[in-house]
Amino acid sequence: MYFREGNLRLALAKSSCAKIRNLMSVVFNHGIRYEVCDRNPIRLVRQSAKRKAIPVILSANEVQRLISVLGVRERTLVLLAFGTGLCMSELFGLKWHDIDFQKDEISVPSCSK
């Protein structure tokens, strides 16, 4: 699914499309409740939030080869992701105060979905 804003056309993830579909359905249901409309056309739209592609998982050897060619910042991100299992949004959401160097702990803030 694509979202058009002016001349910009953005591709949306399946989960984003599902959220938009659910929001539109809620809006139409409220319209029915307040007698602004008589049906919810979104009920006929089927949208799965499931991913089609299976994520690629690198072996330890592949990670070693990858980090050997990366700069310091990128190497740190890859090692942190590989060593902790954090996803991209969790990695990029980290702040310095989330890291306790004395306890060797990282606090991962919960994501609102």
N, C-alpha and C positions, 0 to 999 in steps of 0.2 A: 504494500500500500504506500502511496505517496501523499505527502502533504504539500500543498502549494501555497506559498506566501509571496505575493507579488510575482516576480519572475523567477524566484527561487523554488526549486522543487526538491524536497527532502524525502529520502527513503526512510521509512519507519520500521522498527523491529516489530515482530509479530506480537510481542507483549504490549508494546505501545498501541498497536492497532486494537488489541483486545480491550485495553483500558478505555480507549476512545469510544469503542462500540458500547461498552458497558455504561459509560457516562451518558451517551446519547439515549440509550434505552431508559435510564433513570429519568432523564429530562422528559421523554415522551410519556412515561408512566405518570409523572406529575401532571403533565398536560391532560391526560385522560382523567385523573383524579379531580382536577379543577375545571373539567369540561372545556378545555381549550382545543382539544383534538379528540377524535373518537377511536383511534387505534394507534398501535405502536409498530410502525413499519420496520423498525430495527430488529424486532423479534424474528424476522425472516432471514436476517443476516447471520451467517455462521462464521465464527472467527476463532481459530485455535491459537492459544498463546505458546504452544509447544514449539521448540526449535526443531528444524528439519536436520540440520547438520550436527554431527557428533564432534565435540571439541577434540582437537589434536593434543595428545599428551606426549611430551618429550621424555626420552629416556635420560638417565643421568649423564651418559656419554654425549648426547646431543646438547644438553644444557651446558656441559663443560666446553664443547666446541663453540657454542653460541657466546658464552661469556668471555671467551678468549679474544673475541674480535670487537667487543663493546667498550664504550667509554665508561668512566667511573659511575656516572649517574644512572645510565641504562643497566650496567652490570649490577648495581645495588638493587634496582627494581626487580630484575630477573631473579637474583638470588633470594630476595625477600619473598617473592611470589612462589618460587620453587620450594623454599624452606618452610613456608608457613601455610601454603595452600590458599592464601588470600586471593580473591578475585580482583579484577582491575579497579572496580569502583571502590573497593575497600582499600586497596593500595593507594590510590590517588586521593582518598578521603583522609588519610592519616595526617595528623599534625604532630609537631614536636612533643607536645604535652601528652600524647598517647604512648610515648615510648619511655619506659622506666629502665635506665641503663644500670642502676644499682641492683634491681631485681631480675634483670634480663627478661623483661616482659613487655609485650605490646598489647595495649587495650584497643580493641576494634570497636568503634562506635557503631551502634545498630543502625541499619538503613531503614528508612521509612518507605513502605511499598504501597 
